[in-house]
Amino acid sequence: MMQFYLHTNQPMMTITRSCSILFLFFFISCKSDNHLSHRPNIVWLVAEDLGPYIPPFGDSTIETPNLSRLANEGVRYNNVYSVSGVCSPSRAAIVTGMYPSSIGAHHMRTLYQQPQAKLKGIINYEVVPPPEVKMVSQILRENNYYCTNNFKEDVQFHPSKLAWDESSVYAHWRNRPKDKPFFSVFNFGVTHESNLWNPFHRTYDLDEFPPPRSNKEWWKQFEGLEKPLYVDTELDVNIPPYLPNTKIVKNDIRRMYSNIIEMDKHVGLILNQLEKDDLLDNTIIVWYTDHGGPLPREKRLLYDSGLHVPMIIRYPNQDNRGEKNNQLISFIDFAPTLLSMLNIPIPDFMQGRAFAGYYEDKKQRKYIHASADRFDEYYDMIRAVRDENFKYLKNFQPDKGYYLPLKYREKMDSMQELLLLNSQGQLNSDQKQWFRQSKPEEELFNISEDPFELNNLAQNKKYKNILIEMRRECEKWMINIDDKGFIPEEELIKQFWPEKIQPITADPIIIKDGDSFSISCVTKGAVIGYKYKKQDMMAWLGWRPYKSPIELNEADEIDIIAHRIGFLPSNIINYKK
């Protein structure tokens, strides 16, 4: 096999390194020098707010032909867990390979506060990770991948200017230069919690994906249309024991399954496009969800109902098709595994491990870890540790009950039903646990025997040694990652934004050297991008990653920008020979 080596030693303040590329494609044998053109593509298909409620993971309530096909042709990963029960911290972990509470991204959310949070004085702010941190898509772009995001960017900071070739509702691999390998992310919002509200959100049930860029008002075709229900109005559904068996709850669950059917259709559109473009067998397809389910006592919680997600990976040529993988996987493992699959060295700053690929860590995880902090306008610091059989929760604010009166969640009919029945004393012992006025400092659950985590064993002497082991692991983990949970958010914001003013990336510095020039920036951790005025006319085109000195022709003119994550970008500097 051919090997090409990537040199990553680079001064922090100067981005003038030369890059060569290491790609040992472990899926496809490289037999000649021209096989760089056969590097695998990557497609991430991301559903929102969804636990393992689909046939490939044992739930036969509905049919999902496209996900079932993907599972039959790929590998089912049965033990994948989010680092949080809500989206923004989870996505921060996915794109950086770092725990949210390690980089200060643990509060939900920082960039776009709910009105109730703003009323309590919580401002919009960007998390500022350590200077060495990069988004994984940025690393791929530095290695000549075309990277697109369609189109959610809710990662606790504005993406680096070098993160994407395009991030928009129109972003697609089809816009790339011919034969360039790509990494494309598609977010399916139809399964989001808000699509259980009444009146229901109208989502875009598209037959053409993405919509045409030429039609700037494509979405207006859906205005005023009633959201269809793709399941029978009397569909028999399973009710988890923490929810009451009422008509209202059943209707919300039916709506959830209807949304899954619509999401499955969107997955099918992407698969069909890959087939039409003759790319299916040179593409690694990853389908997963951003955290657990959308229902009450699921989203935002650190029980498995809020953390456990399904994941399917279809490898090129259906490698390992039909297999079930039971290793413990955390969201912080996604970024290093993506790099590992493409034989790109994993940066030291990433806290996750590669569970597949050239740099696969053969020592599998013993534990996964998760955190809960602020949700909208309410704080409740909780940390979780899970192994194959047991879950440990450390409640740092035991004086608070589990239920937090979030206005956003209360828009859901089933949440209103729970509140009503609780006020009337009509919930059973399992259902009313969530509404306890306080909670124990520690919880321990035997998940193999108690999958819904209803029977706390922390005071059971039989499990004393397990409790001690899990408690120590939780403490060790928090120390090792430098958990920011004990820092008041107001103080954290001051650390990120002194005087509550967002720092600004310094302007790029141009250094001429004969017919070429190099570019640097004094802001530690800043990256530099550029655009050719004539070649990169489209406003949606991303900035080119600057990697080595540039030589311009007399007619060339370029714009240059610098950007550190969490900072405002620099001014755009124009340069011509």
C-alpha positions in Angstrom: 0.0 0.0 0.0 1.1 3.5 -0.7 1.7 5.8 2.3 1.6 9.6 2.3 2.6 11.3 5.5 0.9 14.4 7.0 3.2 16.8 8.8 1.3 18.5 11.7 4.0 20.4 13.6 3.1 24.0 13.1 3.8 27.2 15.2 0.7 28.5 16.9 1.0 32.0 15.6 2.0 31.3 12.0 0.2 29.3 9.5 2.9 28.8 6.9 3.4 25.0 7.0 3.7 22.7 4.2 1.3 19.8 4.1 1.5 16.4 2.5 -1.2 13.9 3.1 -1.2 10.5 4.7 -4.0 8.3 3.5 -3.8 4.6 3.9 -7.2 3.7 2.9 -8.1 0.6 4.9 -11.3 -0.1 3.0 -9.9 0.0 -0.5 -6.5 -1.4 -1.5 -4.2 1.2 -3.1 -2.3 -0.5 -5.9 -1.0 2.6 -7.8 0.0 6.2 -7.3 -3.3 7.5 -8.7 -5.4 5.9 -6.0 -5.6 9.1 -4.1 -8.6 9.8 -6.2 -10.3 6.8 -4.6 -10.2 8.1 -1.0 -13.6 7.2 0.6 -16.3 9.8 0.9 -18.1 10.2 4.2 -21.8 11.0 4.6 -23.3 11.7 8.1 -27.1 11.4 8.3 -28.2 13.0 11.6 -31.7 12.6 13.0 -32.7 14.7 16.0 -34.2 13.8 19.4 -34.5 10.0 18.8 -33.8 6.9 20.8 -33.7 3.4 19.3 -37.3 3.4 18.2 -36.7 1.7 14.8 -36.9 -1.9 13.6 -33.1 -2.4 13.2 -32.9 -1.9 17.0 -35.8 -4.1 18.0 -38.8 -1.8 17.7 -41.3 -3.1 15.1 -44.0 -0.6 15.7 -43.5 0.9 12.2 -41.5 0.0 9.1 -38.4 2.1 8.1 -37.4 0.5 4.7 -34.4 2.8 4.1 -32.9 2.5 7.6 -33.5 -1.2 7.6 -31.7 -1.4 4.2 -28.9 0.6 5.7 -28.7 -1.7 8.7 -28.8 -4.9 6.5 -26.0 -3.6 4.4 -24.0 -2.1 7.3 -23.2 -2.5 11.0 -25.5 -1.8 13.8 -23.9 -0.2 16.8 -26.0 -1.0 19.9 -24.2 0.9 22.7 -23.7 4.4 21.5 -24.3 7.3 24.0 -24.5 11.0 23.8 -22.5 13.1 26.3 -25.6 15.1 27.1 -29.4 14.6 26.9 -29.7 17.7 24.7 -28.4 18.8 21.3 -26.0 21.8 21.6 -23.5 20.3 24.1 -23.8 17.0 22.2 -23.0 18.5 18.9 -20.0 20.4 20.4 -18.6 17.0 21.4 -19.2 15.5 18.0 -17.4 18.3 16.1 -14.4 18.7 18.4 -13.9 15.2 20.0 -14.0 16.9 23.4 -16.3 16.7 26.4 -18.5 19.8 26.6 -17.8 20.4 30.3 -14.1 20.3 29.5 -14.3 23.2 27.1 -17.1 25.1 28.8 -19.8 24.1 26.2 -22.0 22.2 28.7 -24.9 24.7 29.1 -27.9 24.5 26.8 -27.5 26.7 24.8 -25.0 29.6 24.5 -25.6 31.2 21.1 -29.4 31.4 20.9 -31.0 31.7 24.4 -34.7 30.9 24.9 -36.7 34.1 25.9 -37.1 32.7 29.5 -33.3 32.4 29.8 -32.8 36.0 28.6 -35.3 37.2 31.2 -33.0 35.7 33.8 -30.0 37.7 32.5 -28.3 34.9 30.5 -26.7 36.5 27.5 -25.9 35.0 24.1 -22.2 34.1 24.0 -19.8 31.8 22.2 -17.7 29.2 23.9 -14.0 29.7 23.4 -12.3 26.3 23.3 -8.5 26.1 23.9 -6.5 27.4 20.9 -5.4 24.0 19.6 -9.0 22.9 19.1 -10.3 22.5 15.6 -13.6 21.3 14.2 -13.1 17.9 12.5 -14.5 19.2 9.2 -11.7 21.8 9.2 -9.1 19.1 9.6 -10.7 17.2 6.7 -10.6 20.4 4.5 -6.9 20.8 5.3 -6.5 17.3 3.9 -8.3 18.2 0.6 -11.8 17.0 1.4 -14.8 19.0 0.2 -17.0 19.5 3.4 -20.7 20.5 3.5 -23.3 20.9 6.2 -27.0 20.9 5.5 -27.5 22.8 7.5 -27.7 23.0 11.4 -24.8 24.7 13.1 -25.8 24.6 16.8 -22.4 23.7 18.3 -22.1 26.4 21.0 -19.9 28.6 18.8 -20.0 29.9 15.3 -18.2 27.4 13.1 -14.7 28.3 12.0 -14.6 30.2 8.8 -12.5 27.2 7.6 -15.0 24.6 8.7 -17.1 24.1 5.6 -17.0 24.6 1.8 -20.7 25.3 2.2 -23.1 25.3 5.1 -26.6 26.0 4.0 -29.9 24.4 3.1 -28.5 24.0 -0.4 -25.2 22.4 0.7 -24.5 19.1 -1.1 -21.6 17.0 -2.3 -22.8 17.6 -5.9 -21.5 21.2 -5.7 -17.9 20.0 -5.3 -15.1 20.1 -7.9 -15.1 16.9 -10.0 -13.8 13.8 -8.3 -12.8 15.5 -5.1 -13.6 13.4 -2.0 -16.2 14.8 0.3 -17.6 14.8 3.8 -21.3 15.8 3.8 -23.5 16.2 6.8 -27.3 16.2 6.5 -29.5 17.1 9.5 -33.1 15.8 9.6 -35.1 18.0 11.9 -38.4 16.3 11.4 -37.9 14.1 14.5 -37.2 17.1 16.8 -39.2 17.5 20.0 -40.9 20.6 18.5 -42.5 18.5 15.9 -44.7 17.0 18.6 -46.2 20.3 19.5 -49.9 21.0 18.7 -50.4 22.8 16.4 -47.7 20.8 14.7 -44.7 22.3 13.0 -44.8 21.9 9.2 -41.6 20.3 8.0 -40.4 20.2 4.5 -41.4 16.9 3.0 -39.3 17.3 -0.1 -39.1 15.1 -3.1 -36.1 17.1 -4.4 -33.2 17.3 -1.9 -31.8 19.9 -1.4 -34.3 22.4 -2.9 -33.0 24.3 -6.0 -30.8 27.3 -5.1 -32.5 29.3 -7.9 -35.8 29.2 -5.9 -35.2 31.4 -2.9 -38.7 31.0 -1.6 -39.1 27.3 -2.0 -40.3 26.9 1.5 -43.5 28.9 0.9 -45.1 25.9 -0.8 -45.6 24.4 2.6 -47.2 27.4 4.3 -50.6 26.7 5.7 -50.5 23.0 5.0 -51.5 20.5 7.7 -48.7 18.2 8.7 -49.7 14.7 7.6 -49.8 11.7 9.9 -48.1 8.7 8.3 -49.4 6.1 10.8 -52.9 4.9 11.7 -54.6 7.1 14.2 -55.2 4.0 16.3 -51.8 2.6 15.9 -50.9 0.3 18.9 -47.8 1.8 20.5 -45.7 0.8 23.5 -45.8 3.1 26.5 -42.7 3.3 28.6 -43.5 2.8 32.3 -42.5 6.4 33.2 -45.4 7.7 31.0 -49.1 7.3 31.6 -51.2 5.2 29.3 -53.6 7.9 28.1 -55.0 9.0 24.7 -52.9 12.2 24.7 -49.6 10.4 25.4 -50.4 7.8 22.8 -51.1 10.5 20.2 -47.7 12.1 20.8 -46.0 8.7 20.5 -47.9 8.1 17.2 -46.7 11.5 16.0 -43.2 10.5 17.0 -43.4 7.4 14.8 -44.9 9.4 12.0 -42.0 11.7 12.1 -39.6 8.8 12.0 -41.3 7.5 8.8 -40.8 11.0 7.2 -37.2 11.0 8.3 -36.7 7.5 6.8 -38.0 8.9 3.5 -35.3 11.6 3.6 -32.6 9.0 4.3 -33.9 7.2 1.2 -33.5 10.4 -0.9 -29.8 10.6 0.1 -29.2 6.9 -0.6 -30.8 7.2 -4.0 -28.6 10.2 -4.9 -25.5 8.3 -3.9 -26.6 5.4 -6.1 -27.4 7.7 -9.0 -24.0 9.4 -8.7 -22.3 6.0 -8.6 -20.8 6.8 -5.2 -22.5 4.3 -2.9 -19.6 1.8 -2.8 -17.0 4.4 -2.2 -18.8 6.2 0.6 -18.9 5.5 4.3 -22.5 6.3 5.5 -23.1 7.0 9.1 -26.7 7.4 10.5 -27.2 8.4 14.1 -29.2 10.7 16.3 -28.0 13.7 18.4 -29.3 12.3 21.7 -32.1 10.2 23.1 -35.9 10.5 22.6 -38.1 13.6 22.4 -40.7 12.5 25.0 -41.1 13.7 28.6 -38.5 12.1 30.9 -36.3 11.4 27.8 -34.7 14.5 26.3 -32.4 16.5 28.7 -32.0 13.6 31.2 -29.0 11.4 31.8 -31.0 8.2 32.0 -30.5 6.0 29.0 -33.8 7.4 27.6 -31.9 10.7 27.1 -28.5 9.4 26.2 -28.8 6.1 24.3 -28.9 6.5 20.5 -29.0 4.1 17.6 -26.2 4.2 15.0 -25.7 2.5 11.7 -22.5 2.6 9.6 -22.6 1.3 6.0 -19.0 0.7 4.9 -17.9 0.6 1.2 -18.8 -2.5 -0.6 -21.0 -3.5 2.4 -18.0 -4.6 4.4 -19.1 -6.4 7.6 -22.7 -6.2 6.5 -25.3 -7.4 9.0 -23.0 -7.3 12.0 -24.0 -6.0 15.4 -21.3 -4.2 17.4 -21.8 -4.0 21.2 -18.8 -1.9 22.3 -19.4 1.2 24.3 -19.1 4.3 22.2 -19.3 8.0 23.2 -20.0 11.0 21.1 -16.4 12.2 21.7 -15.3 9.2 19.7 -17.0 10.3 16.5 -14.3 12.9 15.4 -11.3 10.7 16.0 -13.0 7.7 14.4 -13.8 9.8 11.3 -10.1 10.8 11.0 -9.1 7.2 11.6 -11.3 5.9 8.8 -9.4 8.2 6.4 -6.0 7.5 7.9 -5.6 11.1 9.1 -3.6 11.2 12.4 -5.7 12.1 15.4 -4.8 15.4 17.1 -3.6 15.2 20.7 -6.4 17.6 21.9 -9.2 15.1 21.1 -10.4 13.3 24.2 -12.2 10.5 22.3 -10.9 7.2 20.9 -11.2 5.7 17.5 -13.5 2.7 17.4 -12.7 1.9 13.8 -10.2 2.6 11.1 -6.5 2.7 10.8 -5.9 4.2 14.3 -8.6 2.0 16.0 -8.0 1.7 19.7 -8.1 -2.0 20.3 -8.7 -1.4 24.0 -12.4 -0.9 24.1 -14.2 1.5 26.5 -15.1 0.4 30.0 -17.2 3.6 30.7 -19.1 6.3 29.0 -19.6 9.7 30.7 -22.2 12.4 30.5 -23.2 15.7 32.0 -26.2 17.9 32.6 -26.1 21.6 33.6 -28.2 24.5 32.5 -31.3 23.8 30.4 -32.7 27.0 29.0 -33.4 29.1 32.2 -32.8 26.4 34.9 -29.6 24.9 36.3 -29.2 21.4 37.7 -25.6 19.9 37.7 -25.5 16.2 37.3 -22.7 13.8 36.1 -23.2 10.3 34.9 -21.0 7.2 34.4 -22.1 4.0 32.7 -20.5 0.7 32.0 -22.1 -2.3 30.3 -24.4 -3.1 33.2 -24.6 -0.2 35.6 -25.4 3.6 35.5 -24.2 6.0 38.3 -25.5 9.5 38.7 -24.0 12.2 40.9 -26.6 14.9 41.7 -24.7 18.0 42.8 -28.0 19.9 43.6 -30.1 17.2 45.4 -32.4 19.9 46.8 -33.9 20.3 43.3 -36.4 17.9 41.8 -35.7 16.2 38.5 -38.5 17.9 36.7 -37.6 21.5 35.6 -40.5 23.7 34.4 -39.2 24.5 31.0 -41.6 26.5 28.9 -40.2 25.0 25.7 -41.0 21.4 26.8 -44.4 22.3 28.2 -45.6 23.1 24.7 -45.9 19.3 24.2 -49.4 17.9 24.9 -48.0 14.8 26.7 -46.0 17.1 29.0 -49.2 19.0 29.9 -50.9 15.7 30.5 -48.2 14.6 32.9 -48.4 17.9 34.8 -52.2 17.6 35.1 -52.3 14.0 36.2 -49.5 14.7 38.7 -51.5 17.6 40.2 -54.5 15.3 40.5 -52.5 12.5 42.2 -53.2 10.1 39.3 -49.7 9.0 38.5 -48.3 5.7 39.7 -45.1 5.3 41.6 -42.9 5.0 38.5 -44.5 7.9 36.7 -44.4 10.4 39.6 -40.7 9.7 40.4 -39.8 12.5 38.0 -41.8 15.0 40.0 -40.0 14.4 43.3 -39.3 17.7 45.2 -35.7 16.5 45.8 -33.4 13.7 44.8 -30.7 11.6 46.3 -27.1 12.7 46.0 -26.2 9.4 44.3 -28.2 7.0 42.1 -27.2 3.6 40.9 -29.1 1.4 38.5 -28.6 -2.1 37.3 -29.5 -1.4 33.7 -29.5 -5.1 32.6 -32.4 -5.7 35.1 -33.9 -2.2 35.2 -33.5 -0.7 31.7 -35.8 2.3 32.5 -33.7 3.2 35.6 -36.5 3.3 38.1 -35.0 1.3 41.1 -32.2 3.2 42.8 -29.7 0.8 44.3 -27.3 3.4 45.8 -28.4 2.4 49.4 -28.4 -1.3 48.7 -25.5 -2.9 50.6 -25.3 -5.6 47.9 -24.0 -3.1 45.4 -21.7 -1.2 47.7 -18.5 -2.1 45.8 -20.0 -1.2 42.5 -21.2 2.1 43.9 -17.7 2.9 45.1 -16.1 1.9 41.8 -18.5 4.1 39.8 -18.2 7.0 42.2 -14.4 6.9 41.9 -14.6 6.8 38.1 -16.9 9.8 38.1 -14.5 11.8 40.3 -11.5 10.7 38.3 -13.1 11.7 35.0 -14.1 15.1 36.2 -10.6 15.8 37.4 -9.0 14.4 34.2 -11.1 16.6 31.8 -10.9 19.7 34.0 -14.7 19.8 34.4 -16.0 23.4 34.2 -19.3 22.6 35.9 -18.4 24.2 39.2 -17.6 27.5 37.6 -20.7 29.8 37.7 -21.8 30.6 34.1 -21.4 34.3 34.7 -17.7 33.7 35.6 -17.3 31.4 32.6 -18.6 34.0 30.2 -16.1 36.5 31.7 -13.3 34.0 31.0 -14.4 33.6 27.4 -15.4 37.3 26.8 -13.5 39.7 29.1 -15.9 42.5 30.1 -18.6 40.5 28.3 -17.1 41.7 25.0 -16.3 39.1 22.4 -12.6 39.0 21.5 -11.6 39.7 17.9 -9.2 37.7 15.8 -6.2 39.8 14.7 -5.9 40.7 11.1 -3.8 38.5 8.9 -0.2 39.6 8.3 1.2 39.3 4.8 4.9 38.6 4.4 6.3 39.0 0.8 9.1 36.8 -0.3 10.0 37.4 -4.0 7.2 36.2 -6.2 5.3 34.5 -3.3 4.0 35.5 0.0 3.1 33.9 3.3 0.4 34.7 5.8 0.4 34.6 9.6 -1.7 35.8 12.5 -0.7 36.8 16.0 -3.9 35.4 17.6 -3.1 32.1 19.1 -5.1 29.3 17.6 -6.3 31.4 14.6 -6.6 29.7 11.2 -6.3 31.6 7.9 -8.4 31.3 4.8 -8.4 33.0 1.4 -10.5 33.4 -1.7 -9.6 34.3 -5.3 -11.7 37.3 -6.3 -12.3 35.9 -9.8 -12.6 32.2 -9.1 -14.5 32.2 -5.8 -17.3 34.7 -6.8 -20.2 32.7 -5.3 -21.0 34.1 -1.9 -21.7 30.6 -0.5 -18.3 29.2 -1.3 -16.2 28.6 1.8 -12.7 30.0 2.4 -9.8 28.0 1.2 -7.5 26.8 4.0 -4.2 28.5 3.9 -1.4 25.9 4.2 1.7 27.2 2.4 3.1 30.3 0.7 1.0 31.5 -2.3 2.3 32.8 -5.7 0.0 35.1 -7.6 -0.3 36.0 -11.2 -0.4 39.6 -12.2 -4.2 39.4 -12.8 -4.9 37.6 -9.5 -6.5 39.2 -6.5 -7.4 37.5 -3.2 -9.2 38.2 0.0 -7.8 36.9 3.3 -9.4 36.2 6.7 -8.3 34.9 10.0 -10.5 33.3 12.6 -10.2 31.6 16.0 -13.2 29.6 17.3 -15.2 31.7 19.8 -13.7 34.9 18.6 -15.1 37.3 16.0 -13.3 36.8 12.7 -10.7 39.3 11.5 -11.2 42.0 9.0 -11.0 40.8 5.4 -7.7 41.8 3.9 -7.4 42.3 0.2 -4.2 41.6 -1.6 -3.0 41.6 -5.2 0.4 41.5 -6.8 
